[in-house]
């Protein structure tokens, strides 16, 4: 994983503004760049046509068909991928899928920096309504990781998840935080800090668990439901609570 800046200005933290004071034309141009990574209208129309035609194609046949047709959009799609309907991609050429990846309905893959990427290895299963965001850090997910529904993987500062890890529903992994050093300035105008999160192999994160920036969770650890992980968790640990504390070792 490449190095990412530790701190961003308020403007950098916001990324491309969705609403510009320069009018409709500028806002449309920003949207084209955010969607495709380029200012090319022809690419935007081509990409939009493919997604519009196939995004909501019904039944399992549609999920299999999308796994083949989206090869023209994504950086890579392996064999026998199963992509349910209404999946949204921003800058899809920076998303790479291995073999037999399953993506649940209405999930979102959002690239906010052309230097970064989302890489998902073989046999990963992603629950419905999940969000994966990368930039400027990468999101790297090893093989056979299972995500529950409504997960939020906010990889601004970078995220690595080891193989065989499992997550319940509504899990959030956060890699950025606002700066609030000056009480006289609203925090949204003070920029942000980025800190990579690393989750080892064979980890289990219970439903509604939250992992905060800079945390490392060791191999084969268990994080209880509703826990808020603020500090590193050693391998083979069981951690629960707010903030999460190790209550037992598995070995």
N, C-alpha and C positions, 0 to 999 in steps of 0.2 A: 504494500500500500504506500502511495506517495505521501510526502510530507504536505501538510496543509497549514495555513496560517493559524496562529494561536488566537489572534484577535482581529476583528473586522470593524471597520467604521460603520456608522449607522446606515449610510447609503449602500455599502457593500452587503451588509447584513440583510437589507431589504431585497436585494437582487434587482431584477428588472421590474420597475414599477408597473403595476397593472393599470393604474389610472394616471395619465399625464396631463399637465395643464396645457400642453401644446395642441390639444384637440383630438378629434376622432381619428384622423390619419395617423398620427403618432401612436395612439393607443393600439390601432390595428397593427401597425408595424411591430410594436412591442409584443403583441400577442403571437404574431407569426414567428418571431424569434424564439419566444418562450416555448412554442409548440414544436418547432422543427430544428432549432439551433442555427438557423440561417434567416436572412432577410428575403429569401427567394419565394415569390408568390406562387410560382409554378410548383415548387416542392410542397408548399403548404396545401395547395389544391389537390395534388396527387395523393399526399398522405391522408388528407381529410376524406377524399373519395374512398380510399381503401377501408379506412376505419368506419365510415358511414355505411358502406355496403355490407360489411361483414360483422360489425360490432354486435348487432342484435339478432344475427341469424340464429333461429331457435334450435332447441334440442341438442342432444349429444353430438349429432352430426355437425352442428355449427361449431361446437367446441373443438372438435377434431380438425375441421376445415380451417379455423383461425390459426391453429398450430402450424398449418402449412402456408397459408396465404401471408401471414405476418412475417415470413422469412424475407419478404421484400422490404420490410420496414425496420425490423430490429437488427442489432449488431450480429446476433446469432440466435438461432433456435435449433435445439437438438431434435432427435427423433421422438415421435410419439408423445408430444406435449399436448396437454388438454387445457384449453383456455376458454373459460366460461364467458358469458356475454357482458357487454358494457365495461370492458377494461379500457382505462385511459392511459395513454403514453404521452409524455412530453419529452421530446428529443429521443425517440425510440431507438435510434442507431447506437445509443450508448447503453442499451440494455441487452444483456447476454444471458440466454437460458441454456441449461444443459439438457440432457435427455430425460424424458418422462416427467417433466415439471407440470404440476397442476396449479392453475391460478383460479381462485374463486371469483364469482361474479362481483362486478363493480369495484374491483381493486384499482389502485392508481400507482403508476410508476412515474416519478417526477424528477427529472434531471435539471438542476439549476445552474450547472457550470459545465461547459463543454470539455473541460479537462478531466472530469470525473466520470464514473461509470457504476452501474449496478450489475454485478456478476452473480448468477445463481447456478449452482452446480446440479448434478443429476438427482432426480427423484425427490426434489423439494416440493412440499405441499403447502399452499398459501390459502388461508381461509378467506371467506367473502368479506368485502368492504375493508380490505387492508390497504395501508398506504406505505410506500417505500420512497424515500426522498434522499437524493445524493447531491453533494456539491457544497463546498469544494472538496470534501472528503468522499472516498469511495464507500460503497456498500458491498461487502464480499460475504457470500453465504455458501458454506460448504455443503456437501451432499447429505441427503436424507434428513433435512431439517423440516420440522412441521410447525406451521404458524396457525394459530386459531383465527377466528373471525375478528374483525375490527382492530387488528394490530396496527400500531403506528411505529414505523422504523424510520426515525428522523436522523438521517446520516450526514448532516452538515459537517460534523467534525470527523467523520469516518466511523464505520462499524465493521467488525469482523465477527462472524458467528461460526463456531466449529461444527463439525459433522455430528449427526444424530441428536442434536438439541431439539427440544420440544417446548412450545409455548402455548399457554391457554388463550382464552378469548380476552380481548381488550388489554393486551400487554402494550406498554409504551417504552421505547428505548430512545432516550433523548441525548443528543451530543452537543448541545449549544445552550448558552445561558445569556441573559441580558446583563449588561454592565449597569450598575447603579451607584457609582461612586459619588456623584454630585447630586444632592437632594434638590437643588434648585433647577435641575434640568430633567424633564420627563425621561424615563428610562429608555423609551423607544428611540430617543435621539442620542443615546450614549454608546451605541454599538453593541457588540456581543463577543463572547469568548467561545472558542471551539475546543472540545476535548473528546478524543477518540474513546469509544467503548469497545472492549473485547470480551466476548463470551466464548468459553471453551467448548470442548466436545462433551456430548452426553449430558448437557445441562437441562434442567426442567424449570421453567418459569411459570408459576401458577397464574390463574386468571387475575386480571387487574393489577399485576405486578408492574412497577415502574422502575426503570434503570436510569439513573441520572448521569450527567456528563463525567467522563474520565474514569469510570468504573471498569475494573477487570473482574470477571467471574470465572473461577477456576473450573477445570474439567470435573464432570460428574457431580456438580453441586445441585442442590434443590433450593429454590426460592419460593416461599409460600405465597398463597393467594393474597393479594392486596398489599404485599410488602413494597416498601420504597427503598431501593438500594442506593445508598449514598457513598459507600466506601467499598474497597475491594473485598471479595469473598474468596477465601482459599479453596483449593480443590477438595472435593469430597466433603463439602460442608452442607448443613441444612440451616438456612437463614429465614427468619420470619420477623414481621413487625414493621413499625414506622418510627424511626428508621430501622432498616433490617439489621438484625444481629444474629450471629451464629449461635445456635442453641445445641448443636450436636454434630458430631463427625460421622461420616458413613464408613470409615475404615479404622 
